Amino acid sequence: LDPLTEAAQRGAVVAKALRDLDAEGLDVAVVLAPNPELSDVPLRKYYRFALGDDSSDTFRSLPRSQVLTLRVDTPEAWDVQVASAAQDLDNLRCPEEPDAACGDAADRGDATEIEYELKSLVVAGQCYDARERRPPQGLQVELVAAAPRRGDAPDQQQQQQLVVSDTLVMQNLGYFQLRAPKPGKYAIRLARGTRSSELYDVVAGPQDHNLGLSRSSRSRRDIFGDPDGPALIGGVDAVVADVDGGATQLRVRKKPGFRDVDLLDTPDDDGGLGDPSAAPSAGADDDAAPRDDDDDDDTAAGDAAASSKKTTKGGGGLLNRFFGGGGGKETANDAKSSSKVVVTHSSNATTDTLDTVHVFSLATGALYERLLKVMMLSVRKRTSGPLRFWLFENYLTPSFKTGAGAMAAARDFSVSYVTYKWPEWLRRQTVKQRIIWGYKILFLDVLFPLDVPKIIYVDADQVLRADLRELWTMDLRGRPYAYTPFCDSRPETLGFQFWRTGYWKDHLRGKPYHISALYVVDLDTFRRLAVGDQLRAVYDQLSRDPNSLANLDQDLPNYAQHSIPIFSLPQDWLWCESWCSDASKVTSKTIDLCNNPEFKEPKLSMAKRIIDGPPTFNESWVELDDEVKAIEDAALRSAAA
């Protein structure tokens, strides 16, 4: 092992565990092979591994002068979320006073405790058309809590009760990802009542005893399933029984009479929504794009970790211990909520998704969680009718979720939490901010339940001045998504708009460069045209060059707009002081607290200065923030009563 690599950090723990097994005849030897030529220290993080029945570990003697960020490293099949934390895990820091304690409480010294919980297990797999021997791109599949008997066809009401998770089949490797709320026996089937179930049948796939053979010793039928075999009405079994998951094989075929019918729309002849590989090749960016999010003094610096502790409950088996070993009976509807989303409903929330405005956002760190709650309140105050927020769960704290639930109950909206595991086959990002940008754009087709028709993404550091229903009902003219072009009405910052010259000017060929702080995604069109697969293909091409996609979530759709056209929203839909003139603020519909390329200003100071109340705003940012705190305080008093 090279001792200064991440592989050595993991390998050392495994070697130590093997040594401690005290098994007769088991000898463990570690050979250190350091790289003799280093220009920099390659390791910038601390690493601990919780192994065994205790499932906890402790970081000791961490530097007090550094801001640390905690990230949990889990098996691929685990969906692990923070269950308890008193501090901001993005900004773990000690007071500047040398003798001050920096733990959870004054009487605990420097001790900080974080508890995680295993929320669900990823059920991943591959799906191929047994006759055409390729992935059925865009096929809708679902995970059900128990497999019906072969040949049985449960009625529609029972089918709905069984579903715990749903998703699409991707073009790449026929990959799909579902979520099981706990260990047990499930079935994967075609989503009922969809075009997928109208066109396809599930058939027998590769047998387990064939999967271990070499490719040359297997027949084509062994690999792709039996195209002439009987249809499996109940789908294929998926048993969730171990910690590392595995790939479930799903094989389908077109029903008689539908072999020439396409599942997805065919691209237009004019080149729109065509082959993404036909786009011009990428070039390195001379300058990084100006960002509109998550770049503040209060954001965590460094990639280290703080003291962590994972607790488990008693019960039989490792997975059962993590999931509580049984307990009360869970309904199928509860299972779907816990596997795909965690839902907090307001008392008067409607269930009519056709009339509900769906808003997507994400945040990390205490500062952006605070900004996110203010944004949510401003959206509720301005948006008419039912409203549901879909929040990316991976980086949110338990305290935020409690506050969001209180706001939902007090202001009549709903909150749901979504998550997704970055697939192993898709080139990964290693910097946390770039990982977050990736989740904003790369998995929009599979991040939300299939019955969500559209989403509006709103950055956490925005405040709304208009009704989002206007965006919701806007005609995108067949485009899968809509973005607002960058403002160009502030002359003093035009020199920072890199897309006006050089590579980007040549590539855009007169098309606008759009900002990613607010966008609308028509998910029905997005999925029907397989835009998610196209974006992932372009990303895979460009991310090979580390100098490309300097701002991943922003550069990717702008680069791909020759093959995936963008509907440009009216300029009033996003106002940012850095790029837009003061005169245009009066007609703006959203205010974004984007960073100024000329000087740095803390987000809270910017929010209080720009969103200053009447006459431009109904309320100031301070008043909105105070209203959020009042709602949370009232909820705490009610819970304590």
N, C-alpha and C positions, 0 to 999 in steps of 0.2 A: 504494500500500500504506500502511496505517496501521502505522507502525514499531513500535508497542507492542501488537501482536497476535500470536497464535500463527501465523496465516496468513502474516504477514510473516516470521517465523522460517523457515518452510518456503520461502516464495517467494523470499527473498533467496538461498538456496542454489541454487535452480533458475536464477535469473537469472545468478548467478555462473558456473554450469556452462555455460550457453548462451554467455556471453561468452568463456569459455575454449575453446570449440570452434574458434575461429579460422576459421569458415566464411565464405566470400566472400559478401558481400551481406547478412550477418546482423548487424543492429544491435539492441542491447538497451538500452532506456531504462526506468528505474524512477522513477515519480512518487510521492513521499511525500505522504500525505494524513493527517496525524495528527488525532486527535480533540481539538479545542480545550478541551473540558470534561471533566476527569478529577477524580474524587474520591479515587482510589486508584491505585496503580501496578498496571496490569492484568497485567503479566508477572511471574511468580514462578518461572521456570525458565530454565535454560541449555539451548541446543539446538545440536547439531552434526549434520551430514548426511554420511554416508560414501557417496561416489559415485565410481565408476570402478573400475579394476582392483585398486587397493590395498584398497578396502573397509574402511578404518580411519580413525579420526579421534581427535583429542586435545582435551581441555578443559584450558585453561591459566588460571592466576591465579584459581583458585576461592577463595572466602572460607574461611579456616581456622577461623573461630569458629562456623560453622553446621554442623548435621547435614544431610547430603545423602542423597538417595535416587536411585538410577539406574533409569531405565526406558527400554527400547528401543522405538523407534517404527518399525514395519515395514510393508511392503505387506500388504493385507488377506489375501492368499493364503498368507502365510508363517507357519509355526509355528517361532518362534525361541526357543531356550532357552539358558541360561547353560552354557557348556562349561568355563570355567575362571575362578576368582575366588578371591583370597586373603583378601578382606575381605568383611564383611557389607554387601551392596549396599543394604540398608534403613537402614543406620547408618554411612555413610561420614563419619568424623570424625577430627579431628586431636587429639593430646594437648594438655592445657591448657598444658604448658610451651612457651613461645614459640619455643625453639630446637629442639624435638624434631621429628624427621621423622615424617611421617604416611603414608608409602608402604607398599608390600608388605613391604619389608625395610629394615633399617637402612642398608645400602649402596646403596639406590636413592633415598634422599632422599624427596621427596614423590610419587614416581611410583607410580600404581596401575594395574594392567592387568587388564582384563576381556575375556574372549573368548567370543563367542557362536557357536552352530552352528544351521544351518537343519535342523530335525529332519524336517519333512514339509511338504507343500503342501496347502492346503485346496482341495477340489473341491466348490464350492457350486452349487446349482441350484434350479430350480423344477419342481414336478410338478403336473400338472392331469389331471383325468378328462376325456378328450376328448369323452365323450358328455354328461356332466352339467355340464361347463365350470366346475368348481370344484376346489379342492385335495382330494385324498383323504386327509383328516386321519388321521394315525396309520399311514399306509402304511409298511411296513418295506422299506427298500432297502439294497443293499450294493454296494460297489465291488470289482470283481474285477480281477486283475492283467492278464488278457488276454481279449479278447472271443472266445468260441467262434464257429465259423462259423455263419451263419444256418441255422436248421433243425436244428442239432446239439443234442443234450441230453446233456451229460457226466454220468457216473454220480455218485452221491452223494459218494463219496470224492474225486473230482476237484473237485467243486464246493467242498467244504470247503477244499481246498488252494488254490483260487484267491482266496478272500475275503481282502481286506486291510483293510476297514473297513465298518461298518454303522451305520444310523441310522434315524430316523423322519422322515416328512414332516410339517411343521408346518402349522397352519391358515393362518397369516399368510403370504400370497403363495405358498403351497405350497413354502416354503423347506426345503431340506435341506442338510446339511453333512457331507461325508466327507473322508477324509485319504488322500493318496497318499504313499508313503514316498520316492518319487523321481520325476523326470520320466519320461514314457513313455506308452504307450497302455493305457488301461483300458476297462472297460465298467461301466455302472450298470444293475443289474437288480433285480427283486423278490427279496427275501430268500427263499431256498429253504426248503421245509419249514415255512412259516408260513401263517397265515390270509391274508396279503396275496397270496401266490402262488397260493393256492387260489381267491381271488375275482377276481383281476385278471390281465390281459395287458398287456404293453408294446406300444404301437403307434407308428407314425411320428409325429413331432412337427413343429413349424414348420421349414421349410427355411431354410438359412442365407441364401439370396438374398431371402427374404421378411422377415427380421428387420430389415433396414435401411429398410423402407418405413414410411410413416406408418400409424397404426391405421386411418384411414378408407379407405386404399387396399388393405387386406388383408381377405380374407374371414374369417369366423368359423372356418372349417376351417383356414386358414393359422395362426391364433393358437393354437387348441386342439388341433390335430392331426387325424388322420383316424380317426373312430370306427369306420369300416367297413373299414379297411385290414387287411392281414395282421398277425398277431401276430409280434413280434420276439422269438424265443426267447432269444437271447443278450443282450437289453437294448440300450441305446444306447451308442455309443462316447463316450469322454471322453478326449481327448488333453491331457495336462499338458505344456505346452511353453513357457510364458512365465511371467514373474514376477508378473503381476498377476491371474492366474486368469481368471475369467469365469463366467457363469451357464450351466450345462448344462441344456438343456430335456428333461424327461422327461414323456411322455404315456402314460396308461394308460386302460383301459376295463374294465368288469365283464365277466366271462365269461358266455356264454349260460347262462341258468337262475339267475344270481346277482344280477340287476339290483336286486331288492328286498331283498337281504340286506345288513345294515349291517356295516361293518368293525369299528366300535367299539360298545360298549354304549350303549344309550339311557338318558339320565338318568331317575331315578325320578320319579314324579308328585308326590312330596311337596316338591319344590323342591331337594332335595339334589343337588349336582353338576349344577346347571342353568346357565343363562346368567349369567355373572359380571357382566354389565352391569346385572342386576336388583338387585345389592347396593346398599345406601345410598350416597349420594355421599360423597366424602371431605371431611374437614375438616382444617384445620391443627392440628398438635399444639402444645399450649401448652408442653409440656416434652418433652425428649428422653427416650426410654426408657432405663432403666439397662442398660448393656451387660455382657456376661459374657465378652467376648473382646477381645484385641488392642488394649488401651488401657493402655500402660505407659510409664514414663519412658524405657525402653530402646527404644521404638518410634520409627522415624524421624520427624523433623519437617521440614516443608518439602518442596517438590517440585522438586529440582534434580538435577544429574547430576554424575558424576565422570568422571575420565579413562577412556575406553573404547577398546578395540581389537578389531576383528573381523578374523580371518585366514581365508584361503582357500587351497585347493590348486590346483595347475595342472590344466589339462584343457580340453577344447573346450567353449565356450559358458559363459554366466554360471551357469545352473542346474547344469550338470555340474561346474563348479568348486566350487560350494557343497556338492554331494553327493559329492565325491571322484572324479568322472569315471569311475565304473565300479568296478573292483576285483573282489573275489570274488563269486561267484554267490550270490544271496540266495533262499532258499526262500520259498514263499508264506506259510507259517506265520510265518516271521521277519518278512515284510512286514506281516502283520496286527499283530503285536506292536509294530512300530516306527511304524505309522501311527496306530493307535488308542491303544495303551498301550505302555509300556516295562516289561517284566516281569522281576522278579528272583525266582527260585524258590529255596526252600530245598531241600536235598538229598532230603528225605523228603516234600515237599508232594504232596498228592493232587490229582488233576485232576477229581474228582467235585464239580462246582459245586453240586449239589443239597444236599450235606452241608456245604458251606463257608459259614462266616459271613463276609459281606462288610462291611468297615468303611471308611467314607469320612471323610477329614479333609483339612485344609489348614493351611498355616502360612506366614508370611513373616518374615524376619529371623532372626538367629542365636538370639535368646532363645526364640522360639516353636518353632524347629526343635529346640532342646534339650528343651523341654517336650513336643513331639510324640513324640520318641523314648522319653521316660519313659512317656508315655501308651501307646504301642504295646507296650512291654514289660509294663506292668501288664495290658493286655488279654490278651496272650498267656499270662501267668501264671494268669489267672482263667478264660479261655474254653476250654472243652473242644472237641476235634475240630479239623478243618481250619479255617484262618483266612487270609483275604486282605485286605490293606489296599489301598484305592484312594486315592491321594494326588494332589491337584491340582498339576500340575507347574509351572505358570507362574512361581511365586515361590520354588521350592526351589533350593538351591545344589548344585553337584556334590559338595561334601564331605558334605552331608546324604545324598545318594543313595548314596554309598559306605558311609556308616555304616549306613543302613537295609538295604543289601544284606548287610552283615556280620551284622546282627542277625537277618535272615531266615534266613541259613544256620545261625546258631548256635542259634536258638530255634524252628526248624521252623514258619515261616509264609511267606507269599508277599507280595510288594509289587508293585503295578502303578501306573503313572502315567497320569493322564488330563488332557486339555486341551481347550479349546473356544475358538473365536473369537467374540467378541460380535458378533452380526449387525449390519450397518449400519442396517437398518430399525428396530431396537429402540432406544429412547431410551437413550443411554449415560450412565454415571456418569463423573465426572472425578476424583474423590478416590479414591485407591488403596484405602482401607479399604471404601468403599462399592462399589467394583468387586468386591472379594472377597466382600462380603455378597451381591451379585447372583449370583455364581457358586455360592453355597451353595444357592440356591433356584430360580433362573430356568431352569436347563437340566438339571434332574435326569432328564428323560425321554430326553435325547440325550447325556448325558455318559458313560454307561457302555455297554459292549457289550450287545447285545440279549439275550444269554443269561444276564445277571445278573438274578436274580429279585427281589432285595431288597437294600437297603443300610441300615446303621446309621451315622448321622453321630455322631461323637464329637469334641468340641472338643479342640484340642491341649493345653490346660491342665487336663485332667482326669486323674484316677487311678481305676481301676476296683477295686471291692471285690467284684463279683459276676460270674457267668458270663453273657456277652452272649448265649449260646445261649438263655437264658430269654427275652430280648427277641426273638430271631430266630424263635422258635416261637410267640410270643404271637399270639393271635387278635385282629386289629384290627377285626373285625366289619364287614368290607367297606369300611372307610375307607382312603383311599390312603396316609395317613401318620399317625404318632402322635408327640405331643410331651408333655412334662411341664409342668403348670401351675406358675407361680411360687409359691414358698413364701409363706405369710403368717403364719408362727409366730414371727417376731421382731418384737415390737411397735415397737421403736425405729426401724425403717426402713419401716413401713407408709406413712408420709407421703410417701415417695418413689415409691410405686406409683401412677403417674399414671392407670392404667386404672380406678382406683376412683372417679374423679370425671369430670365434664365430658363431652367428646365421646366418649371411649373407653367410658365407662360406658354412655352411651346407645346406642352402636353395638353393643357386645357383648351387650346385653340378657340379662345373667345368665350368659353363657358365660365360661369362664375365659380369662385371658390367659396364653399359654404361652411358655416360654423356648426359645431356639433352640440351646442348647448341646449337646443330645442329642435326636435324633429318629430314627424308623424310617420308611423309605419302602418300601412294597410296590410295587416297580416294575412288576410285571405289572398290578396294579390301576391304578396311576398312569397307565400308558400306555394301558390299555384305556379308561379314562374321560377321556382327553385332559386330564388335570389340568394338564400343563405349558402347554398352549395357554391354558387358563383363567387360570392365574397370570400369564402374560405379558400377557394382555388387561387384567387388573386392574392390573398394574404400569404398563402404558401409560397407563391412565386416571389413576392416582394420581400418577405421576411428573411429570405436567404441572405440578403445584404443587410448587415446590422445598421447601415446608415440610412436605409429606407424607412418609411413610415415613422418619422420622428414623432408625430402625433397620431397614433394608430387609429383611434376612433374617428378622427377628422380627415386624415389623409386618405384612408382606404376608400370611403364612398366617393370622395372627390376624384381620386385617381380612376375609379372604375366607372365614372358616369358616362363614358362613351359606349359602354356595353350595358350598363345598368343606369338608365336615365333618372335624374333627380328632378322632382317638381320643386321649383323655387318659390318659397313662401314670400308674401309681401314683406318689404323691409321693416314695417312697423311691428312685426311679430317678435323681433328681438332687438332691444336697444342695449348697447354697451358703451359706457363713457369713453373707453379707450379708442373706439373706432367711429362712434356716431357723434354727430354735432349736438350741441346743447339745444338747439332749436327743435330737433327732431324728437326730443324726449317727451314733449307734450302729447304727441300722437302715438307714442309707443304702447304696446300691449303687454309686453313683458320686459322687466329690467333684469339684466344679468350682471353680476358683480365680477366681470372678467378682469384679469390682471392687466395692468398698464405696462407696456414694454419699456417705457422711459424711466419709471420709478416704481418702487414697491410700497404698497400700503396695506396694512393688516385688514383682513376681511371685515371684521366687526366695525372698525373705524370707517371703512368704505361704506358698509351697509347703513350706518347711522347718518353719514353725510349725504349719500345719494338719495336714499328713500326717507325723505324728511317730512312726510305728511302733506297736508293740504297746502296749496290747491292741486298740486300734481297727483298726489296720492290720497286715498280715503283715510289711510292711517300711516303713521310712520313705522319704520322697521322696529323701533323701540316699543311702540304700542303693540305690534303684532307679537313680538317676543314676550312682552309682559302678559299678553293674553294666553299664550302657550303655557307659561309658568303658572298662571292662575288655574288653568284647567288641570295641570298635573298636581298642583297642591291640593285642589279639591278632591281629586281622585285618591290621593294619599290619606287625606282626612277621612274620607268615606270608608276606605279599606281598614283603617285603624279603629273605626267606631264599632 
